[in-house]
Amino acid sequence: MALNRAVGDLQAQLSLGQADCKLDILAAAAPECPVCGAFMPAAKTSLRHVQTMAFGQIAVMEQHRWCPNGCKDANMRPVHNRSGALSLLVKPGCNIGYDVECYIGRRMFIENEQATEVHDELLKRGLKISLSEVSHLAGRFLDHLEGVHLDSAGRLRDEMMKTGGYVAHIDATCDKGRGCTFVVLSGWDGWALISGRVETEHHESVTPFLQQAIDTFGTPVGFVRDLGKAMRKAIATVDVHVEERPPERICHFHFGKDVGKDILYNDHDALLSLFRKAGLRKKLQDFIKALSGLLIGKPFRKMVVAWTESGDAGIPTGDEGIAVVRSFAQMILDYGHDESMKKFPFSRPYLELYDRCCSICAILARELAAGSHAGMTMKYISRLQAILSPIVDSAAFALAAVIVREKALVFDRLRSVLRLDSEDGCISKAGEIECDGVDLLRMERSLNVLVKELKADLESPANGCIRVASEIILAHIEEHGEYLWGHKAIMTTAEGETVVRYIYRTNNVLECFFRPVKRNIRRRGGCEDVGYSLEHTKASICYVGNLKSQRYIDVVYDGSLDNLPERFALYDTVNGVKSEIVNAPVASRGSLPASDKRIVRNQGYIDRVVAASN
């Protein structure tokens, strides 16, 4: 490896005085002009204090040579030879080695350590690098990661062509409307091909990045998108460089989610409004607080566990009974917990809250009717029932729950057909498995049967809830039906072999790609405001996910992440030292970027605008 040779060349010049930086090391430059071949005399030497993981802190005397014939390089600048060995260790104009930058990047973005943790570790290794410089080098690591990725586009394209090509999964992610990041992902490979910051998910914002992916990595064999008009228009706008446009498919999960929201949102929200007016949460919290104070110093949690294991359906007496009643109130408040990790509309938390209120109230009523309790236990059983009874006995609550339940039953029929009630149909940690043609054909036929059933429901005297839900499902199928099926892709590999594969039917692979990005941003930032952190993180953070693929590492980094410093150095050598972009404006939907807030909220700025308007 060139980097190993460079380390060896400099290592041979080191002596015992290197450790305390008292010995100058001569980093020689090539004596011949690369243009005319003339001998280039040494014009000067410059002293550089360098910090690297390999050598620690050292002082280097670097040799400089210029062509006496006035030759110029490709950028029309005088030919200037510097030490090739040193340029593979340290970027020209810098004093911190590539290996330090890669150490910081790997610790922060792969091992997800905070900048302060990495800073402390560098100090232990004898490298005096400020905390702000650690953050700067982390950003430079992401820049290099993106640069090397794009420079390796040809090899990545050839690698994907070995299996016939790639499917472009496209989507943007943000948190609370801030930090919108658009990604084009190769679905079968799991690689982020292009990542960029966009102001909004408008087609004018995302189209340039999608076009860049096609121009750089070739035309995909298909597209997978959500139901947004922006993505649909972007796919229709880009130039795909082929006569027949690749097939365009919509994500089944997003389709089901959009249908479910249209069916259930208003009625589920009405149920939420009723609970807010009743003030149930506050009443239960106060009730739990009172019982916790009453049971302080007593093993009340063990009492509840013992009651659970006993199998006794009734509420015990004494402190054990009070502990069980307290757990009932806690169970009601835990209505939002869903073990399957499915969110609305696949779960309906406020319908679950109503059902829990009804179940607990029935238990309490049975205990009171039995008359087996007295004293404090009887008091708190009655108090909890008094909290729940207005909800359970309310006709408004009952009607709202019936409407949500009946509409949900119709929606669940669609979920079952599209397998959105199973782990592979919803957002899972594993992403998605590739379905075969038999499964996809079976789902398509089942959906056609469902359409006939829903149309029959409209013609029969079905109740209003079922009719409304059926109409919504049929309207969505009418609008998006042509994009739901046709996942079979017949491709030709680089060797001319015909390959048949099936496009993923959801964008789960991309959703599961975004999840660790946000989670790791929270871990590194040490805060819960992911939107703010995502807004201030470079979009190239998404390329870090590619480093989890050994196949990607084999193509780009010759099989090992230990080659990161060398690849970064070669990238800078080939592409030259480019100036970094600072203060790049990034707008967001939820609010202004922090850098813009400081400007427009400045009183002097406000006074100036007011004066200009008069």
N, C-alpha and C positions, 0 to 999 in steps of 0.2 A: 504494500500500500504506500501511496505517495506520502501520506501523513506519517507513517512509521519511519520512512526514510528521512523525512524532515526532522522528526524527533531525534533520530539517530545522528543526523548531521550536527544538530545543535548540541546533543548530548556529548559528542566527541570533543566539543570546545569548552565544556564545563570543567571546572576544577573545584577544589575544596572551598574556595572563597565564594562560590556562587550562592550559598545558603543565606549569607547576610548581604547580598547584593553589592559587594565591594569589588567584584571582578567584572570587567566589561567583556562581553562575548562578541566576537566579530561575526556578523552575518553577511557573508560575501554575496555579491551580485554577479550574474552571468556577464563575462567580458565581451561577448560578441553581440553586434547589432542584429536583431532578428530580421531586419529589412535588407540591409546591404552586406552584412557579415563582417563589417569593419571592427577593428579592436576599439573598445570603449574604455578609456582610462577612468580610474576612480576619481570622481570629481569632489566628493565629500563623504563624510560619515556623520550620522546623526545618532544621538543617544536616546534610547527608549527604555523606560521602566515598564516592564511587562509582568503581568500576573497570569499564570496558567496552572491548571491542575497537575500537569506533568512536572513542571520545574519549580512551582511556587513563585515567589517574587524574585525577579532577576533584572539586571541591567544589560541591555543589548546595544552594541555599536553596529548600526546598520550601514552598509555600503551603498552608495548611489552612483550610477554611471549614466551618461548621456552620449548619444551618437555624435561624433565630431563632424559628420557630414550633414547634420541637420535633418535626418530622416524623421518621418512622422508616422504615427500609428493609424489605425482605422478611424479613430476619432479626431484625426488631424491635430494631434498633440505631439510634441517632441518625444521621440523614443526614450523612455526612462526605465532602466533596469534596476530593480531592487532585489533583495534577497528572496529567492523563490521558496527556500526552506522556511523562512520566517513568515512569509505571506500565508503559508498553510497552517500556521499556528495562531497568528494574530492578524486581524483585519487592518489594512493600511489606515493610519490615522487613529488607531485605537490602542489601548494598552491592556486590554483584557482579552485573553485567548478564546478561541472558538470552543475549546473543551470546557471552559468555565460557563460560557453561554449555554452549551448543551447540557451541562450538569444542572444548571438552574432550570432550564426548560423541562428536562425530564422529571426533576423532583417536583416542580410546580404543576405541570400539566398531565403527567402520566401517573405520578404517585400522589398528586393533589395535596401537596404541602403548601402552607402559607409562606408568603415572602419572608416573614420574620423567622420562621423555622429554618428556611434555606440560608438566610443571612447568618444566623447563629452557627450553622454547620460550617459555613465558609470561614468564619472567624476561628473556629477550632482547627481548621486546616491551615491557618496562617495567612489567609487571603483577606486583606483589608478592603472590602468592597461595601460601599454604603447601601443602606436599605433602598434608597431611591434608585441607585444604579442596578440593584438586583431586579427591581420592577422593570427598569428600562431594558435590561438584557432579556428578561422574559418576553417582552414585546418584540424584541429583535429576533428571538428564537421563532416566534410565530411568523414573522416576515420571511425568515429564511425557509421555514417549513413550507410556506406557500410558494416561494420562488422555486425551490427544488421540485415541488410537486408539479408545477406548470412546466418546468424544464424537462421533466420526465414524462410529459404527456404522450410522446410518441411510443415510448416503451410500455406505458400503461395501456395505450390503445391496442398495441400488438398483443399484449397479454389478454385483454378482454376478447380480442378476435379469435383467440385459440378456442374459446367456447362459443363463438358465433356472434358476439357483440354484447351490448348492455341495454338495460331498460332504464330510462331516466325517470326516477321518482322525484317529483318537485313539490316543495312546500316551503313555507316560511314559519319561523317560530319567534315568539316574543313573550314577555311576561308583563301583564297589566298594560299592554299597549306600548311597551318601551323596548328598545333594543331589538328591532325587527331584523332577523337574519335569514336570508334566503339560501337554500342549498339545493343543488342538483346531485342526487345520489345514484350511483350504479347499484340497482337493487340486488341482483344476484351476487355481486361482489361485496356489497356493503361499504363501498368507498365513496367519500365525498369528492366529487369531481370539481365542482365550482361552488364557492361560498362567497357571499357578499352582503354588505349591509344595504338595506333598502328603507326608504322612508315609510312606505305603506305597501300593502299587497296589491298595488295597482299594476296593471299590465305594463305600463310605461316604465315602471321601476324594475320589474323582474325580467322583462324580455331581453335586455342586454346581457344579463348573466346566463340566461338560457341559450341565447345565441352564441355566447362565448364557449359554453360547454359543447355545443354542436360543432363549432369551428375547430375547437381544440382536440376533442376526443372522438369526433366522427358522429354520424347520424345514428341515433339509438334505434333499436328495433321496436320501440314502443314508449309511450308516456303513461305515467300513473299520476293522477292529481286528485285534489279535493273537489268540492262542488262549486268553488268560488269562480266568479266570472273572470277574474283577473288571470288565473292560471289557464283557463280555457282560451281566452283571447291571446295570451302570450304564445301558447302552442300553435294557434292558428296564424300568428304573425311571423314567427321565425322562419328563416330560410333553411330547409332541411337538406339541401344539396342533392336530392333524389327526386325522380319523377313521381313516385307514389309515396304519399306521406305516411309515416309510421302510424299504427293504430293508437288510438287515445282511449284510455280506460280510466274510470273513476274509482276511487277507493270505496269498497263496500262498507267499511266501518264509517267513513264520513257520510255516506249515503244514508245508512241506518240512523246515524246520530242526527242528521238534519231532519229526517222524517219524524223521528221521535220527539224532537224539540217542537216541531210545528204542531204535532198532535197534542202534546202534554204540557207545554210550557205554561200557557195561560191558566189552565185549571190547577196545575201544581202550584203555581205562584199564588192563586187564590187561596189555596189551602195554607200556604205560608202566611198570608195576610191574616187569616183567622187566628193562627197560633200567636202571631205578634200582638194582635188585639187582646187575646186572652192573657198575655204575659206569663205563659207557662214556664218558660226557661227560668225567669227570675224567681218564681214561686218555688220551683223544684230546687234551685240552688240554695235558697234560704232554708228550705226544709232539710236538705242534706247537711248544711252547716250546723243547724240546731242539733241534729242527731249526732253529728261528729263530736260536738262539744259534750253531749250527754254521755257518750261512750269513750271519752278520752281516757287513756291509760288502760283500756281493756282490749283484749285481742279480738276485736269485732270482725276483722277480716277472716281470721281462722274460724270464727263462729259460722260465717257464711259458707266457707268451704266445707265445714263439717255438716251443715244442713244440706248442702248440695250432694254430698256423698252418701248421706243417709237415705235418700230416696223418698223422704216424707213429703207429701204434697202440701201439708198444712204448714201454717206459720207457727214456729215454736213460741213459747212464752218467755217472759223476762227479757234480759239483755240480748239473748239470741234472737228473739223475735224482733226487737228494735233494729238489730244489725241487718236482719233480712229485709225489713221494710225499707231501710236506708238503701240497700242494694237495689231494690225495686226502682226507686227514684233515679239511681245512677244508671240503671239499664235503660230507662226511658230517655235520659239525656244523651245516651250513647247511640242514638238512632242513626247518626250519620256514618257510623262505621260499617264498611262493607268489605268483607273478607276477600271478595273477588276483585277488589280494587276497581270496580266498574262505577262510573259516575253517571249522573243524569244525562240522558233519559233512560239509560240501561238500568239504573236503580232510581227509586223515587223516595228520597229520604223523608219527606213530610207525610207521605202515605204510610211509611214504616213507623213514623212517630205516632200517627193516629192509631195504628194497629196495636202498638205497644201500650198506649194509654188504655185502649179497650181491654186488652188482655190483663193488665195489672189491676184495672178497676174491677174486673170480673172476679179475680182472686180475692181482692179486698172485700167485695160484697159478700162472697161466700163465707169468708171468715167471720164477718160481722153477723151474718144470719145464723151461724153456728153458735154464737154466744160463748165461745170457749176462751175468750180473752178478757182481761181486766187490767186496771191500773194503767201504767205508762204504755204498755204494748197496745192496749185498746185505744188509748188517746192518739197515738201516732198512726195507727191504721185508719182511724176515722179522719185524721187531718189529711193524710195522703188521698183518701177517697174524696174528700171535700175539694181538693185541688183538681182531681181528674174528672169528677162527675160533670161539671159544667161543659166539658169538652165532649165526653162520651154521650151525654144526654142531649147535646145540641143538634137540632135538625140541620143547621147550616153546615156543621162539620160532617155530618153523615152524608148529606147530599154531595158535598165537594169530594169526599172520599169515594163515593160510588162513581162519580163521573170520571175521576182519575183512574180508578180500577178498571172500569169498562173500556175506556180508551186504551189503556195499557194492554189489555188482553188482545185487542186488535193489532197493536204495534208488535206484541210479542210473537204473533204469527209470522210477521215479516222477519223478525230477529231469528226465529227458528229456521226459516227457509234459507237465509243468508248466513246461518251459523254464527250469528253475532251473540248467541247465548252461550258460546263455548270459549275456551281460553284462546284458541287460535283465531277467533273472530273478533275479539276485543283486543285492546292494547295490552299485550303481554310482555313480560320481561325477555322472552326468547325471540321476539320479533315475529317471524312468520315462516311457515313451512311452504314449500312449493307444491301446490295441488296438482293432481293429474287431470287428464281430460275427462275421465269418468266422473270424478267428483264434481267438476265444474258443470258438466252436462246435466248431472242429476239436480244440482242447485238451480240451473236455468229452467229445467222442466218443472221443478217444484214451484218456482216463482210464477210461471205461466198458469199453473193450476190455481195458485193463490189469487192471481188477477181475476180469473173466472169466478172464484168464490166471492171476492169483494164486489164484483159487478152484480152478482146474484143478490148480495146483501142490500145493494142499493135499490134493486127492483122489488125486494120483499119489504114487508112492513117492519123493518128493523127500527130499534129505538134511535133517537137522535145522536147519541154519543157514538154508536157504531157507524152510523151513516157518515158523520163528520170525519172520523178516523179513516174510514174506507176511502172517502173522496180525496183526502190528503195523500194517502199512499198511492192511489191511482194517478193523481196529478204528478207526483214525483217520478213515477215509472214512465209516464208519458213524456216527461221532459228529459229524463236522463237514461231511459231504457237502452238506447243504442250504444251507450258507453259502459254498460254493466257487464257485457259478455264479449267473448272473442279473445281469450287470453292465450291461445295457441300461437307460438312464434316459430316459424320455420326459417332457420338461418343457415348460412354457409360459413364455415370456419376459414381461417387463413390458409389451411391446407386443402381447401376445396371440399371438405366433408360436410354433408347435410346434417344439421342438428335440429331436433325438435325440443323446445322447452316451453314452459308455461309461465306467463307473467304473473307476478304476485297480485292477488285480487284486492289487497289493501295496501295502504301506505304505512303499515305497522313497522316495517323495516326502518323507515325514516323517523317515525315517532320514537322508536326505541333508540335511534341514533341521537335524537335531540335530548332525551331524558338525562343521560349521564353528563351532557354538556352543561345543563342547568344545575344539576346536582353538584357537580364538581366546582362550578363557579361559586355556589353557596359555601362549599367547604373551604375554598381558597380565600374567599372574602370574609368568612367568619360572620356573615350577616344573612338575614332572611330576605333582603330586598334584592331579589334576583333581577328584577327589571332594571334597576339602576346599574347593577354590576354588568349585566348583559349589554346595556347601552354603552358602557365604557370598556368593553372587551372587543378586541379586533375580531372581525368575522372569520379570520384564518384560524381561530380556535377550533373550528369544525374539522380542520385537517388533522388535528391530533387524534381523532377517532380512527383515522386510517392506520395509525401505528399499532393498533391492536391486531391487524391482519398480517400474519407472517408472509403471506403471498405478496402483499404490498411491499413489505420490507425487503423481500427478496428482489423485487423488480427495481425499487428506487434506491435502496441503501445496501445493496449487495449482500443481503441476508442477515444483517446485524445492525442494531441501533448504535453500536459502538462506532460505526462509520459516519455518524451524523456530523462531527466536526470537519471531517475531510470533505464531505459533500457540500457543506456550507461554504467552506473555503474555496472549493473549485467553482461554486456558483458565483461567488464574488469576483473571482479571477476572470471568469469568462464574461460576465455581465458588467464588470466594472463596479465602482463604488457609486451607488445611486443615493441621492439625497432622500431622506425620509420625509414623508408627508406628515405635517403637524397641523393641528387645529382643523382637521377635516370635518366639515359640518355634517352632523348626523341628526336628522329630525326623527321624531317618534310621534305616534298617534296619541299616547296617553297624556303627555305633557312635553314641555320644551326640554331639550338637553340641558344639563346643569351648566355647561359652559355658556350657553345662550341666555340662561336665566340670570347669570351674574351681570350680563350686559343690559338686558332690557329692564331689569328691576333696579338698576342703578339710578339714583335720584337725579344725578346730572344728566343722564341720558333722557329720563322722562322730561326734565325741564327743557332740554334742547328740543325734543319733539313737540312739546306744547308751544314753545316759542316759534317753531317753524310753521306750526299750523295756524298761528294768528296772523 
